[in-house]
Amino acid sequence: MRIKICGITQIEQGKAIADFGATALGFICVPTSPRYVSPNQLKMLIERLPNTVNQIGVFANASADLILQTVSQTHLTGVQLHGDESPEFCVFLKQCLPNIEIIKALRIKTTDALVESQAYFNCVDTLLLDAYHPSMLGGTGKTLDWDRLASFTPPIPWLLAGGLTPDNINEALGLISPDGIDLSSGVERSPGDKDLAKVKKLFQQLET
Ligand SMILES: O=C(O)c1ccccc1N[C@@H]1O[C@H](COP(=O)(O)O)[C@@H](O)[C@H]1O
């Protein structure tokens, strides 16, 4: 199973998280986020972090130009689109970046919104489900209604996000079987400052 830890801002924390067994590290490229890293910071982080893990840049309603420029300046292996990006935008980005993983995040207000995911099945490599929040785009700590996701079996890989923590991860994975999980605020001391004890506990919990 893929394990993505998002909101990395510090090299040593990123290295430690990769050593614990994360398969992907996420970097927030959304300027309004308290976890934001600038393109220069992102370049510096990626140069110093192990290239054995996927390096995912998280964008929300950014222009294609900004995303393409950021990818060309760094060695991101994937781009996560966490805003209201249309299927057409995803197709365009995939055409421009054929070797980069395109992840479309859907913020699920009600399970009816899962129907919306169908429009992306042929446009992106991976889907990600996050919880809806009225004023925040992500990193909210809010969980999804896992019970209701049991029937979500898209034809492409998908990651579960939204309020996952070392204490609730096994409950979530007992109810649903995503291809991967994505955690941010649930393994932090404060936004952008990862709590390595919580990350360690996460990997211990995943082994039980
Ligand atoms: O983390 C952020 O600040 C953020 C800002 C804008 C878009 C996405 C963001 N993070 C994503 O939020 C989810 C879940 O976070 P949490 O575990 O509930 O704290 C995750 O996919 C992050 O990539």
The ligand as a Gaussian input file, in Angstrom:
#p B3LYP/6-31G(d) Opt

LIG

0 1
 O       -2.189000      20.625000       3.895000
 C       -2.543000      21.702000       3.406000
 O       -2.302000      22.771000       3.978000
 C       -3.276000      21.722000       2.101000
 C       -3.591000      22.943000       1.536000
 C       -4.270000      22.991000       0.332000
 C       -4.629000      21.831000      -0.322000
 C       -4.325000      20.591000       0.226000
 C       -3.655000      20.512000       1.443000
 N       -3.370000      19.306000       2.041000
 C       -3.954000      18.047000       1.701000
 O       -5.027000      17.766000       2.590000
 C       -5.203000      16.369000       2.665000
 C       -5.594000      15.881000       4.031000
 O       -4.989000      16.513000       5.089000
 P       -5.279000      16.063000       6.615000
 O       -4.626000      14.714000       6.792000
 O       -6.745000      16.024000       6.833000
 O       -4.601000      17.097000       7.435000
 C       -3.921000      15.739000       2.147000
 O       -4.232000      15.131000       0.904000
 C       -3.000000      16.893000       1.892000
 O       -2.272000      16.676000       0.703000

